[in-house]
Structure formats: C-alpha cells, structure tokens
Amino acid sequence: MGINFNELKKKAQDALSKNSDKVEQGLDKASGFAKSKFGNKSDQIDNATKKAKEFLHKNAGGEGGGQPGQGGPQTPPPNPPQNP
C-alpha cells in the first residue's frame, strides 16, 4: 500500500484554506523576529515574507487553488525597473 500524495495535498490545502489567517499571522511574527535579529537584512526578510504569503494564497485550495485559468487569486507581474 503506497502513499496517496493527492490526498495529502488535498488535506494540506484544506488546512491552509481554513487557517490561512493564522499562517499569515505566523509569517508576520516570524518576519518581525527575524528583523529584530537581522535588521540590516529587512528588505530581504520582507521580500521572503511577501513570497511566502503569495505561495500561501496560491496553494490554500478553494476555488481553483490559484492555478492559472481556474479562477484562483492571481499575482500581478512585477513592475519593470524604471530608468531615471
């Protein structure tokens, strides 16, 4: 008898969708702690936190699970650098 990875994925998505606000609070708390220890890296910490939240919202399940073309939340493309 093998592991049903699709079932595990579904359970993880369900848990994320039901608790995404708590996970997001945890990310904010971890980010604040990391900034208190490594304040000179705050831009990188903020960037990592942002990416983790985007991943959370894309993979929380629900309508379409964030898959392109399936009605899930979409992340807009980054703005290109502006020349001064």
TIMARRO-474255 format. One line per field, with one value per atom (N, C-alpha, C, O): residue in three letters; x, y, z; atom name; residue number from 1. Coordinates in Angstrom, 3 decimals, m for minus. Example, Ala and Ser with C-alpha at 12.3 -4.5 7.8 and 13.67 -1.06 7.14 Angstrom:
% residues 2
rest ala,ala,ala,ala,ser,ser,ser,ser;
c1 13.190,12.300,13.200,14.236,12.850,13.670,12.900,13.409;
c2 m5.690,m4.500,m3.300,m3.319,m2.250,m1.060,0.030,1.138;
c3 7.800,7.800,7.800,8.465,7.080,7.140,7.870,8.039;
atom N,CA,C,O,N,CA,C,O;
nr 1,1,1,1,2,2,2,2;
END
This chain:
% residues 84
rest met,met,met,met,gly,gly,gly,gly,ile,ile,ile,ile,asn,asn,asn,asn,phe,phe,phe,phe,asn,asn,asn,asn,glu,glu,glu,glu,leu,leu,leu,leu,lys,lys,lys,lys,lys,lys,lys,lys,lys,lys,lys,lys,ala,ala,ala,ala,gln,gln,gln,gln,asp,asp,asp,asp,ala,ala,ala,ala,leu,leu,leu,leu,ser,ser,ser,ser,lys,lys,lys,lys,asn,asn,asn,asn,ser,ser,ser,ser,asp,asp,asp,asp,lys,lys,lys,lys,val,val,val,val,glu,glu,glu,glu,gln,gln,gln,gln,gly,gly,gly,gly,leu,leu,leu,leu,asp,asp,asp,asp,lys,lys,lys,lys,ala,ala,ala,ala,ser,ser,ser,ser,gly,gly,gly,gly,phe,phe,phe,phe,ala,ala,ala,ala,lys,lys,lys,lys,ser,ser,ser,ser,lys,lys,lys,lys,phe,phe,phe,phe,gly,gly,gly,gly,asn,asn,asn,asn,lys,lys,lys,lys,ser,ser,ser,ser,asp,asp,asp,asp,gln,gln,gln,gln,ile,ile,ile,ile,asp,asp,asp,asp,asn,asn,asn,asn,ala,ala,ala,ala,thr,thr,thr,thr,lys,lys,lys,lys,lys,lys,lys,lys,ala,ala,ala,ala,lys,lys,lys,lys,glu,glu,glu,glu,phe,phe,phe,phe,leu,leu,leu,leu,his,his,his,his,lys,lys,lys,lys,asn,asn,asn,asn,ala,ala,ala,ala,gly,gly,gly,gly,gly,gly,gly,gly,glu,glu,glu,glu,gly,gly,gly,gly,gly,gly,gly,gly,gly,gly,gly,gly,gln,gln,gln,gln,pro,pro,pro,pro,gly,gly,gly,gly,gln,gln,gln,gln,gly,gly,gly,gly,gly,gly,gly,gly,pro,pro,pro,pro,gln,gln,gln,gln,thr,thr,thr,thr,pro,pro,pro,pro,pro,pro,pro,pro,pro,pro,pro,pro,asn,asn,asn,asn,pro,pro,pro,pro,pro,pro,pro,pro,gln,gln,gln,gln,asn,asn,asn,asn,pro,pro,pro,pro;
c1 0.847,0.000,0.892,1.736,0.700,1.525,0.872,m0.262,1.615,1.135,0.345,0.814,m0.828,m1.656,m1.318,m1.864,m0.412,0.045,m1.041,m1.051,m1.949,m3.043,m3.938,m4.418,m4.162,m4.969,m4.251,m4.871,m2.940,m2.161,m2.176,m2.298,m2.051,m2.075,m3.422,m3.476,m4.492,m5.841,m6.010,m6.561,m5.537,m5.639,m4.829,m5.279,m3.654,m2.820,m3.490,m3.487,m4.058,m4.750,m5.962,m6.222,m6.699,m7.852,m7.416,m8.043,m6.335,m5.834,m5.372,m5.626,m4.702,m4.252,m5.431,m5.432,m6.440,m7.570,m8.368,m8.899,m8.454,m9.195,m8.401,m8.991,m7.087,m6.238,m5.286,m4.272,m5.592,m4.649,m4.383,m3.276,m5.389,m5.158,m4.153,m3.324,m4.223,m3.276,m1.873,m0.885,m1.791,m0.487,0.123,1.320,m0.714,m0.229,0.255,1.269,m0.459,m0.014,1.330,2.196,1.492,2.758,3.896,5.011,3.616,4.640,5.041,6.224,4.048,4.346,5.167,6.103,4.809,5.528,6.975,7.910,7.143,8.486,9.311,10.508,8.658,9.337,9.813,10.945,8.952,9.330,10.498,11.404,10.477,11.572,12.876,13.924,12.795,13.997,14.554,15.770,13.678,14.140,14.797,15.742,14.309,14.915,16.320,17.162,16.578,17.898,18.812,20.025,18.219,18.999,18.423,18.050,18.348,17.732,18.336,17.647,19.625,20.271,19.808,20.144,19.053,18.539,17.018,16.365,16.458,14.998,14.353,13.249,15.009,14.428,14.291,13.273,15.311,15.267,14.239,13.567,14.121,13.131,11.724,10.862,11.499,10.186,9.871,8.738,10.867,10.677,10.328,9.430,11.034,10.763,9.370,8.661,8.981,7.649,6.572,5.558,6.785,5.824,5.658,4.540,6.779,6.722,6.031,5.286,6.278,5.630,4.117,3.350,3.688,2.253,1.623,0.501,2.337,1.823,1.668,0.668,2.658,2.586,1.404,0.685,1.209,0.095,m1.226,m2.067,m1.416,m2.682,m2.889,m4.020,m1.809,m1.925,m2.246,m2.909,m1.783,m1.889,m2.867,m2.853,m3.707,m4.635,m5.860,m6.756,m5.923,m7.088,m8.217,m7.983,m9.436,m10.596,m10.865,m10.497,m11.504,m11.882,m10.646,m9.988,m10.323,m9.239,m7.853,m6.911,m7.690,m6.395,m5.310,m4.125,m5.713,m4.715,m4.041,m3.085,m4.513,m3.927,m4.344,m5.513,m3.431,m3.782,m4.953,m5.004,m5.887,m7.023,m8.120,m9.077,m8.013,m9.025,m9.741,m10.417,m9.615,m10.368,m9.744,m10.380,m8.534,m7.875,m7.258,m7.230,m6.759,m6.129,m4.878,m4.102,m4.696,m3.558,m2.635,m3.110,m1.339,m0.361,0.014,0.399,m0.094,0.260,1.754,2.541,2.151,3.587,4.317,3.726,5.609,6.365,6.517,6.534,6.629,6.837,8.251,9.182,8.443,9.816,10.547,9.916,11.886,12.652,12.507,12.465,12.431,12.305,13.689,14.468,13.992,15.250,15.063,14.075,16.005,15.857,16.070,15.977;
c2 m1.176,0.000,1.238,1.401,2.116,3.307,4.537,4.502,5.604,6.887,7.583,7.687,8.051,8.784,10.274,10.970,10.750,12.124,13.127,14.240,12.755,13.656,13.895,15.009,12.852,13.001,13.882,14.730,13.675,14.508,15.969,16.873,16.193,17.550,18.206,19.363,17.475,17.995,18.358,19.411,17.488,17.762,19.004,19.821,19.140,20.308,21.583,22.605,21.526,22.696,23.060,24.240,22.061,22.316,22.980,23.934,22.465,23.040,24.481,25.345,24.741,26.104,27.034,28.162,26.572,27.448,27.758,28.859,26.806,27.029,27.879,28.536,27.875,28.557,29.567,29.914,30.044,30.924,32.204,32.740,32.699,33.905,33.644,34.503,32.470,32.122,31.916,32.319,31.292,31.081,32.436,32.655,33.344,34.675,35.428,36.124,35.295,35.914,35.335,36.059,34.035,33.392,33.894,34.092,34.100,34.643,36.051,36.392,36.868,38.229,38.205,38.986,37.310,37.196,36.747,37.293,35.748,35.259,36.352,36.491,37.112,38.204,39.252,39.730,39.602,40.584,40.096,40.866,38.814,38.249,38.290,38.676,37.890,37.887,39.295,39.486,40.280,41.667,42.140,42.927,41.670,42.077,41.503,42.093,40.364,39.732,40.169,40.288,40.406,40.720,41.952,41.895,43.063,44.288,44.805,45.430,44.544,45.010,44.235,44.609,43.181,42.368,42.525,41.668,43.601,43.736,43.712,43.185,44.267,44.226,42.783,42.417,41.974,40.574,39.785,38.902,40.105,39.435,39.779,38.906,41.065,41.479,40.788,40.365,40.672,40.014,38.538,38.022,37.868,36.451,36.265,35.322,37.166,37.092,37.298,36.600,38.246,38.517,37.280,36.902,36.661,35.468,34.307,33.548,34.171,33.108,33.327,32.371,34.573,34.877,34.627,34.128,34.969,34.695,33.191,32.730,32.435,30.979,30.446,29.557,30.993,30.585,30.795,29.897,31.967,32.273,31.447,31.106,31.132,30.316,28.863,28.188,28.379,26.962,26.636,25.525,27.579,27.359,26.568,26.350,26.134,25.372,26.297,27.383,25.887,26.708,26.696,25.752,27.743,27.835,27.874,28.911,26.803,26.784,26.652,26.339,26.878,26.721,27.622,27.353,28.717,29.645,29.195,29.828,28.123,27.677,28.623,29.006,29.017,29.930,29.398,28.223,30.299,29.935,29.191,28.742,29.045,28.313,29.173,28.635,30.481,31.357,31.612,32.244,31.154,31.404,32.784,33.469,33.215,34.529,34.574,33.619,35.665,35.819,36.904,37.918,36.711,37.696,38.507,37.936,39.833,40.617,40.505,40.307,40.630,40.553,41.731,42.792,41.553,42.657,43.804,43.608,45.015,46.196,46.199,45.911,46.523,46.594,47.777,48.766,47.685,48.789,50.047,49.981,51.174,52.455,53.088,53.090,53.623,54.338,55.789,56.420,56.327,57.738,58.730,59.935;
c3 0.000,0.000,0.000,0.881,m0.997,m1.136,m0.529,m0.052,m0.564,m0.054,m1.149,m2.282,m0.828,m1.779,m1.647,m0.791,m2.505,m2.413,m2.777,m2.251,m3.662,m3.995,m2.786,m2.575,m1.994,m0.788,0.237,0.880,0.383,1.303,0.860,1.687,m0.437,m0.979,m0.685,m0.269,m0.898,m0.649,0.826,1.146,1.726,3.158,3.537,4.341,2.965,3.258,2.747,3.434,1.550,1.011,1.860,2.098,2.314,3.172,4.484,4.944,5.079,6.330,6.114,6.954,5.003,4.710,4.489,4.981,3.749,3.459,4.724,4.865,5.636,6.880,7.870,8.727,7.764,8.752,8.119,8.723,6.921,6.232,7.020,6.972,7.746,8.536,9.660,9.964,10.272,11.335,10.765,11.378,9.601,8.961,8.605,8.791,8.090,7.737,8.981,8.925,10.094,11.341,11.785,12.276,11.611,11.944,11.081,11.565,9.803,8.907,9.344,9.350,9.711,10.172,11.461,11.627,12.358,13.636,13.394,13.979,12.528,12.211,11.520,11.770,10.659,9.972,10.975,10.892,11.913,12.938,13.782,14.100,14.146,14.924,14.123,14.641,12.860,12.016,11.863,11.871,11.724,11.603,12.887,12.842,14.042,15.308,15.455,16.132,14.831,14.901,13.757,13.931,12.591,11.389,10.709,9.537,11.429,10.923,9.629,8.823,9.429,8.207,6.968,5.844,7.164,6.058,5.914,5.319,6.446,6.496,5.119,4.974,4.104,2.752,2.259,1.673,2.497,2.077,2.886,2.353,4.167,5.011,4.531,4.432,4.231,3.718,2.398,2.170,1.533,0.244,0.425,m0.240,1.317,1.576,2.174,1.824,3.074,3.687,2.633,2.635,1.740,0.662,m0.224,m0.576,m0.578,m1.430,m0.717,m1.338,0.579,1.350,1.397,1.288,1.558,1.570,0.203,0.118,m0.863,m2.211,m2.413,m2.962,m1.967,m2.068,m1.272,m1.730,m0.082,0.767,0.049,0.022,m0.531,m1.184,m2.452,m2.797,m3.138,m4.351,m4.032,m4.818,m2.889,m2.571,m1.457,m0.927,m1.100,0.006,m0.415,0.400,m1.661,m2.103,m2.468,m2.997,m2.195,m2.520,m4.015,m4.714,m4.496,m5.905,m6.787,m6.871,m7.425,m8.393,m7.799,m8.528,m6.510,m5.869,m6.399,m6.205,m7.083,m7.585,m8.857,m9.304,m9.448,m10.703,m11.811,m11.869,m12.697,m13.774,m14.592,m14.956,m14.868,m15.696,m14.959,m15.589,m13.633,m12.891,m11.865,m10.988,m11.945,m11.069,m9.719,m8.875,m9.470,m8.197,m8.163,m9.186,m7.001,m6.918,m7.783,m7.824,m8.456,m9.347,m8.812,m8.300,m8.923,m8.529,m9.762,m10.783,m9.680,m10.866,m11.144,m10.219,m12.405,m12.728,m12.098,m11.899,m11.780,m11.171,m12.157,m13.372,m11.599,m12.444,m12.962,m12.210,m14.254,m14.782,m14.158,m13.783,m14.042,m13.458,m14.302,m15.531,m13.644,m14.321,m14.457,m13.505,m15.636,m15.829,m15.409,m15.785,m14.630,m14.183,m15.273,m15.038;
atom N,CA,C,O,N,CA,C,O,N,CA,C,O,N,CA,C,O,N,CA,C,O,N,CA,C,O,N,CA,C,O,N,CA,C,O,N,CA,C,O,N,CA,C,O,N,CA,C,O,N,CA,C,O,N,CA,C,O,N,CA,C,O,N,CA,C,O,N,CA,C,O,N,CA,C,O,N,CA,C,O,N,CA,C,O,N,CA,C,O,N,CA,C,O,N,CA,C,O,N,CA,C,O,N,CA,C,O,N,CA,C,O,N,CA,C,O,N,CA,C,O,N,CA,C,O,N,CA,C,O,N,CA,C,O,N,CA,C,O,N,CA,C,O,N,CA,C,O,N,CA,C,O,N,CA,C,O,N,CA,C,O,N,CA,C,O,N,CA,C,O,N,CA,C,O,N,CA,C,O,N,CA,C,O,N,CA,C,O,N,CA,C,O,N,CA,C,O,N,CA,C,O,N,CA,C,O,N,CA,C,O,N,CA,C,O,N,CA,C,O,N,CA,C,O,N,CA,C,O,N,CA,C,O,N,CA,C,O,N,CA,C,O,N,CA,C,O,N,CA,C,O,N,CA,C,O,N,CA,C,O,N,CA,C,O,N,CA,C,O,N,CA,C,O,N,CA,C,O,N,CA,C,O,N,CA,C,O,N,CA,C,O,N,CA,C,O,N,CA,C,O,N,CA,C,O,N,CA,C,O,N,CA,C,O,N,CA,C,O,N,CA,C,O,N,CA,C,O,N,CA,C,O,N,CA,C,O,N,CA,C,O,N,CA,C,O,N,CA,C,O,N,CA,C,O,N,CA,C,O,N,CA,C,O,N,CA,C,O,N,CA,C,O,N,CA,C,O;
nr 1,1,1,1,2,2,2,2,3,3,3,3,4,4,4,4,5,5,5,5,6,6,6,6,7,7,7,7,8,8,8,8,9,9,9,9,10,10,10,10,11,11,11,11,12,12,12,12,13,13,13,13,14,14,14,14,15,15,15,15,16,16,16,16,17,17,17,17,18,18,18,18,19,19,19,19,20,20,20,20,21,21,21,21,22,22,22,22,23,23,23,23,24,24,24,24,25,25,25,25,26,26,26,26,27,27,27,27,28,28,28,28,29,29,29,29,30,30,30,30,31,31,31,31,32,32,32,32,33,33,33,33,34,34,34,34,35,35,35,35,36,36,36,36,37,37,37,37,38,38,38,38,39,39,39,39,40,40,40,40,41,41,41,41,42,42,42,42,43,43,43,43,44,44,44,44,45,45,45,45,46,46,46,46,47,47,47,47,48,48,48,48,49,49,49,49,50,50,50,50,51,51,51,51,52,52,52,52,53,53,53,53,54,54,54,54,55,55,55,55,56,56,56,56,57,57,57,57,58,58,58,58,59,59,59,59,60,60,60,60,61,61,61,61,62,62,62,62,63,63,63,63,64,64,64,64,65,65,65,65,66,66,66,66,67,67,67,67,68,68,68,68,69,69,69,69,70,70,70,70,71,71,71,71,72,72,72,72,73,73,73,73,74,74,74,74,75,75,75,75,76,76,76,76,77,77,77,77,78,78,78,78,79,79,79,79,80,80,80,80,81,81,81,81,82,82,82,82,83,83,83,83,84,84,84,84;
END
